[in-house]
Amino acid sequence: MSTRVLIADDEALMRTALKIFIESADDMEVVGEASDGVAAVHLATELQPDVVLMDMQMPRMDGVEATKAVLAASPRTRVIAVTTFSSTSYVVPALRAGATAYLVKDTEPSALVAAVREALDGTCVLSPSVTSELVASIRETPEPSRPVTLSAVETLSERELDVVRLLGQGLSNSEIAAELHLSEATVKTHLGNVMAKWGVRDRVQTLIHAARAGIVRFD
């Protein structure tokens, strides 16, 4: 079955572009379009799409509130924030509202399609510029949890280190798989092993720990 996608954006040109990108994939279809947050919630409630591409700045109801309302009405739906801004003041509220991924609007069409596929698995996908700002912000904020020690880094295999380094470049699981000539399932296994070894729960925390350990850099 095709992945059913709802597009919510107040710019008609952007809705058209996103529709073209999504429908270029054989396994996806656009089932609805909304020009503001209220309409997005209404359509998501009615259509129960698999994924909503949600602009964060819309009239009547912004993307953050619309994301909360969509997930309340359709818990199985995944929301991907698609917006112009990469600063943490926009990213953090969107993720806290329940967005599975956060992409900036200059994202390549292939990366957008890949993000939709990964969102279905609950994978948090962030644009490289978003990842850099988010990790830099968190690194600058003191926290009580201990940083990764050298011994923890040394527990990673060479392949696991390769995966983490590519993750730090903003690559999705499918892109990492292509780069390393692995299957996506193998990449997910490597990431799962890294998270287990470091005691972290998601990709963002993995990147924070990798940055603190000097495995990746965000200059």
BAGU-650582 format. One record per residue (C-alpha): chain; residue in three letters; y, x, z. Coordinates in pm, whole numbers, plus 50000, padded with zeros to 5 digits. Layout:
{site "A","ALA",{Y,X,Z}}
...
END
This chain:
{site "A","MET",{50000,50000,50000}}
{site "A","SER",{50356,50110,49929}}
{site "A","THR",{50585,50218,50210}}
{site "A","ARG",{50845,49943,50245}}
{site "A","VAL",{51198,50078,50290}}
{site "A","LEU",{51519,49900,50390}}
{site "A","ILE",{51850,50073,50306}}
{site "A","ALA",{52155,50013,50527}}
{site "A","ASP",{52484,50169,50412}}
{site "A","ASP",{52831,50026,50361}}
{site "A","GLU",{52884,50228,50041}}
{site "A","ALA",{52734,50062,49734}}
{site "A","LEU",{52712,50395,49552}}
{site "A","MET",{52513,50550,49836}}
{site "A","ARG",{52277,50251,49851}}
{site "A","THR",{52214,50286,49478}}
{site "A","ALA",{52149,50661,49506}}
{site "A","LEU",{51910,50617,49798}}
{site "A","LYS",{51726,50342,49613}}
{site "A","ILE",{51679,50568,49311}}
{site "A","PHE",{51547,50849,49532}}
{site "A","ILE",{51304,50625,49718}}
{site "A","GLU",{51172,50444,49413}}
{site "A","SER",{51113,50774,49235}}
{site "A","ALA",{50812,50805,49466}}
{site "A","ASP",{50504,50614,49352}}
{site "A","ASP",{50411,50516,49707}}
{site "A","MET",{50746,50367,49814}}
{site "A","GLU",{50953,50060,49740}}
{site "A","VAL",{51294,49932,49850}}
{site "A","VAL",{51254,49583,49994}}
{site "A","GLY",{51615,49519,50094}}
{site "A","GLU",{51970,49648,50116}}
{site "A","ALA",{52233,49589,50385}}
{site "A","SER",{52603,49671,50375}}
{site "A","ASP",{52666,49661,50751}}
{site "A","GLY",{52484,49688,51082}}
{site "A","VAL",{52452,49316,51147}}
{site "A","ALA",{52295,49258,50807}}
{site "A","ALA",{52063,49553,50866}}
{site "A","VAL",{51931,49400,51187}}
{site "A","HIS",{51890,49059,51023}}
{site "A","LEU",{51697,49198,50727}}
{site "A","ALA",{51482,49426,50941}}
{site "A","THR",{51389,49129,51159}}
{site "A","GLU",{51304,48920,50854}}
{site "A","LEU",{51133,49183,50638}}
{site "A","GLN",{50971,49408,50903}}
{site "A","PRO",{51003,49719,50683}}
{site "A","ASP",{50810,50039,50750}}
{site "A","VAL",{51126,50251,50740}}
{site "A","VAL",{51500,50186,50759}}
{site "A","LEU",{51745,50439,50614}}
{site "A","MET",{52037,50377,50847}}
{site "A","ASP",{52395,50490,50796}}
{site "A","MET",{52558,50565,51130}}
{site "A","GLN",{52912,50448,51040}}
{site "A","MET",{52913,50086,50926}}
{site "A","PRO",{53134,49780,50987}}
{site "A","ARG",{53054,49497,51231}}
{site "A","MET",{52785,49706,51407}}
{site "A","ASP",{52749,50085,51395}}
{site "A","GLY",{52423,50261,51319}}
{site "A","VAL",{52341,50347,51679}}
{site "A","GLU",{52359,49986,51800}}
{site "A","ALA",{52187,49865,51483}}
{site "A","THR",{51904,50113,51542}}
{site "A","LYS",{51849,49981,51894}}
{site "A","ALA",{51850,49621,51770}}
{site "A","VAL",{51618,49694,51477}}
{site "A","LEU",{51361,49864,51700}}
{site "A","ALA",{51381,49581,51952}}
{site "A","ALA",{51310,49328,51677}}
{site "A","SER",{51060,49540,51483}}
{site "A","PRO",{50901,49802,51710}}
{site "A","ARG",{50671,49940,51440}}
{site "A","THR",{50963,50020,51209}}
{site "A","ARG",{51080,50380,51187}}
{site "A","VAL",{51454,50442,51159}}
{site "A","ILE",{51594,50745,50976}}
{site "A","ALA",{51962,50813,51035}}
{site "A","VAL",{52130,50915,50710}}
{site "A","THR",{52492,51014,50756}}
{site "A","THR",{52770,51259,50676}}
{site "A","PHE",{52801,51413,51023}}
{site "A","SER",{52576,51679,51174}}
{site "A","SER",{52755,51734,51507}}
{site "A","THR",{52566,51666,51829}}
{site "A","SER",{52812,51390,51921}}
{site "A","TYR",{52655,51188,51641}}
{site "A","VAL",{52300,51323,51645}}
{site "A","VAL",{52218,51278,52013}}
{site "A","PRO",{52318,50907,52036}}
{site "A","ALA",{52115,50833,51722}}
{site "A","LEU",{51804,51004,51859}}
{site "A","ARG",{51847,50838,52198}}
{site "A","ALA",{51872,50501,52023}}
{site "A","GLY",{51528,50566,51879}}
{site "A","ALA",{51587,50718,51536}}
{site "A","THR",{51282,50913,51425}}
{site "A","ALA",{51477,51146,51196}}
{site "A","TYR",{51836,51249,51127}}
{site "A","LEU",{51939,51357,50777}}
{site "A","VAL",{52279,51444,50634}}
{site "A","LYS",{52378,51284,50307}}
{site "A","ASP",{52355,51604,50103}}
{site "A","THR",{51980,51618,50169}}
{site "A","GLU",{51777,51688,49856}}
{site "A","PRO",{51597,51378,49719}}
{site "A","SER",{51257,51544,49762}}
{site "A","ALA",{51336,51623,50127}}
{site "A","LEU",{51444,51262,50185}}
{site "A","VAL",{51117,51131,50043}}
{site "A","ALA",{50922,51382,50252}}
{site "A","ALA",{51113,51273,50563}}
{site "A","VAL",{51016,50910,50501}}
{site "A","ARG",{50650,51007,50479}}
{site "A","GLU",{50667,51217,50796}}
{site "A","ALA",{50860,50949,50985}}
{site "A","LEU",{50564,50716,50936}}
{site "A","ASP",{50361,50960,51148}}
{site "A","GLY",{50633,50971,51411}}
{site "A","THR",{50739,51325,51317}}
{site "A","CYS",{51099,51405,51406}}
{site "A","VAL",{51267,51548,51095}}
{site "A","LEU",{51616,51698,51116}}
{site "A","SER",{51834,51842,50841}}
{site "A","PRO",{51875,52222,50879}}
{site "A","SER",{52245,52190,50968}}
{site "A","VAL",{52158,51931,51232}}
{site "A","THR",{51885,52150,51377}}
{site "A","SER",{52120,52447,51403}}
{site "A","GLU",{52394,52253,51583}}
{site "A","LEU",{52155,52074,51815}}
{site "A","VAL",{51966,52385,51917}}
{site "A","ALA",{52288,52585,51959}}
{site "A","SER",{52433,52313,52179}}
{site "A","ILE",{52126,52293,52401}}
{site "A","ARG",{52098,52671,52427}}
{site "A","GLU",{52455,52685,52560}}
{site "A","THR",{52382,52425,52827}}
{site "A","PRO",{52229,52558,53150}}
{site "A","GLU",{51908,52387,53251}}
{site "A","PRO",{51663,52435,53534}}
{site "A","SER",{51352,52474,53321}}
{site "A","ARG",{51228,52826,53269}}
{site "A","PRO",{51273,52998,52932}}
{site "A","VAL",{50978,53113,52725}}
{site "A","THR",{50849,53447,52844}}
{site "A","LEU",{50729,53727,52621}}
{site "A","SER",{50372,53665,52733}}
{site "A","ALA",{50399,53305,52611}}
{site "A","VAL",{50524,53424,52272}}
{site "A","GLU",{50241,53674,52249}}
{site "A","THR",{49987,53392,52283}}
{site "A","LEU",{50083,53265,51936}}
{site "A","SER",{49876,53366,51637}}
{site "A","GLU",{50042,53518,51331}}
{site "A","ARG",{49998,53191,51143}}
{site "A","GLU",{50152,52994,51429}}
{site "A","LEU",{50449,53233,51426}}
{site "A","ASP",{50485,53182,51050}}
{site "A","VAL",{50493,52805,51100}}
{site "A","VAL",{50755,52829,51377}}
{site "A","ARG",{50977,53059,51169}}
{site "A","LEU",{50967,52819,50875}}
{site "A","LEU",{51034,52529,51110}}
{site "A","GLY",{51346,52719,51216}}
{site "A","GLN",{51460,52720,50853}}
{site "A","GLY",{51460,52341,50858}}
{site "A","LEU",{51145,52293,50652}}
{site "A","SER",{50937,51978,50689}}
{site "A","ASN",{50562,51986,50745}}
{site "A","SER",{50496,51933,50376}}
{site "A","GLU",{50735,52212,50279}}
{site "A","ILE",{50581,52450,50533}}
{site "A","ALA",{50238,52362,50396}}
{site "A","ALA",{50350,52444,50042}}
{site "A","GLU",{50511,52771,50151}}
{site "A","LEU",{50202,52891,50339}}
{site "A","HIS",{49947,52738,50098}}
{site "A","LEU",{49803,52519,50371}}
{site "A","SER",{49733,52150,50405}}
{site "A","GLU",{49979,51933,50600}}
{site "A","ALA",{49702,51858,50848}}
{site "A","THR",{49661,52231,50916}}
{site "A","VAL",{50037,52271,50968}}
{site "A","LYS",{50034,51982,51216}}
{site "A","THR",{49743,52146,51398}}
{site "A","HIS",{49931,52477,51424}}
{site "A","LEU",{50243,52302,51554}}
{site "A","GLY",{50034,52108,51802}}
{site "A","ASN",{49881,52433,51926}}
{site "A","VAL",{50226,52591,51968}}
{site "A","MET",{50353,52290,52162}}
{site "A","ALA",{50048,52296,52388}}
{site "A","LYS",{50083,52669,52456}}
{site "A","TRP",{50455,52637,52534}}
{site "A","GLY",{50432,52309,52722}}
{site "A","VAL",{50682,52129,52497}}
{site "A","ARG",{50658,51782,52348}}
{site "A","ASP",{50835,51787,52010}}
{site "A","ARG",{50980,51993,51725}}
{site "A","VAL",{51327,52019,51875}}
{site "A","GLN",{51197,52163,52203}}
{site "A","THR",{50977,52399,52003}}
{site "A","LEU",{51283,52529,51820}}
{site "A","ILE",{51482,52568,52141}}
{site "A","HIS",{51204,52776,52294}}
{site "A","ALA",{51161,52977,51974}}
{site "A","ALA",{51535,53051,51968}}
{site "A","ARG",{51534,53163,52331}}
{site "A","ALA",{51239,53389,52259}}
{site "A","GLY",{51414,53541,51958}}
{site "A","ILE",{51161,53412,51704}}
{site "A","VAL",{51425,53217,51512}}
{site "A","ARG",{51801,53258,51492}}
{site "A","PHE",{52079,53007,51422}}
{site "A","ASP",{52383,53218,51334}}
END
